[in-house]
Amino acid sequence: MFLSTWAVLVQISLVVGLSLLYPVKMDQDGNVEPPKDAHPYMGYTLTFLRYFCMVSMYGGACTIVYAVVDMSPEQLPPYAKATPLVPGVEVPQPPNPPTATFFLME
């Protein structure tokens, strides 16, 4: 889920950033042509980022679909028993924040 969210941000920043740095030229099929003065390793890095972001978005979407199908109300709070994230380590309950009635009582 986090990867898919960050993948969208990375893709948007790549599109905006690269369009500001290099002029965008396209061929007849609509594919973006690389700039003439760009280093080949920069192209490899951007291609890796592009496909990593794509896999992250599809992975996050598949995870959400699986979670929606697999989860039931008995497995989720407030119906399920609260288990700690680390087995054997008890986490204290957070304090309750003061409410408006608390201030009115003084």
N, C-alpha and C positions, 0 to 999 in steps of 0.2 A: 504494500500500500504506500509506504513512504517512498520506495523506489519509483513507483509510477507517478507520484506527485512531483518529485524532484526531476524526473525525466521530462515532464512537460515544461518545467521552468528552464532546464538546460536547453531544450530544443528552441524555446522562444528566445532565450538569450543568444544562442548561436545564430538564429535567423537574423535577429536585429543587429548583433555585433558584426557579423560577416558582411551584411549588406552595407554597413557603414564603412567598413575597411576596404572592401573590394567592389568594383562595379559588377553588377550581375548581368552576365551574358548567357543566353540560352541558344541551343541548337534548334533545328527544325522540329524535333520531337518534344521539345519542352524541357529537356534535361539541362541542368546548369553546367556550363563549361568552367573548368578551373582557370584561375587567372594565370597569365603567362609567367609572372615573376614569383609564383608561389613555390615553396619547397615541397618535394614529393612527400616527405615525412609529415608535413602539415596536413596534406590530403589524407594520408593513412590514419592520422590521429582523429581528424574530423569524421572520417568514415566509421572508425571504431566507435566514437561517441554517438554517432547517428544510429547505428544498429544496436548499441547497448541501450540507448534510450528507448528504441522501439521494442526490444525484448522486455525491458523493464515495464513498459506500459501494458503490453499484452500479458505479462506475468501477473501484474497487479490486478488486471481485469479478471483473469482466470481465477486468481485467489479469492476475489470477492464473490464470484459466481459460485465457487466451491463452498465458501463459508455460508452463503445464503441457503444453499441446498442442504448442507450438513448440519447446521445448528438447529437446535430446538429450544423452546423456552425453558425446559428443565435444565439445560446446560448453561444458561446465562444468568447473570445477576438480574434481579434480586432473588430469583427462585433457587438458584444453585448455591451450594455452600461455598463461602469464600475461601479459596485456597491461596497460600502465599506464593509469590513468584519463585522464590528460592525455597525448596523443600527444607524444613527444619528450622527456618528462621522466621520468628514471629515479628510482624510489623505492627507497631502500635497504631491505634486509631487516631486520626487527626483531630485536633480540638475543634469544637463547634464554634463558628464565628458568632460574635454578638449580633443580635437582631434588634429591630426597632423597639420591641417591647422591653428589652433589657435596658435601654437608655431611658425609657419612659418611667421605669420603676424607681429610678434614683431620685 
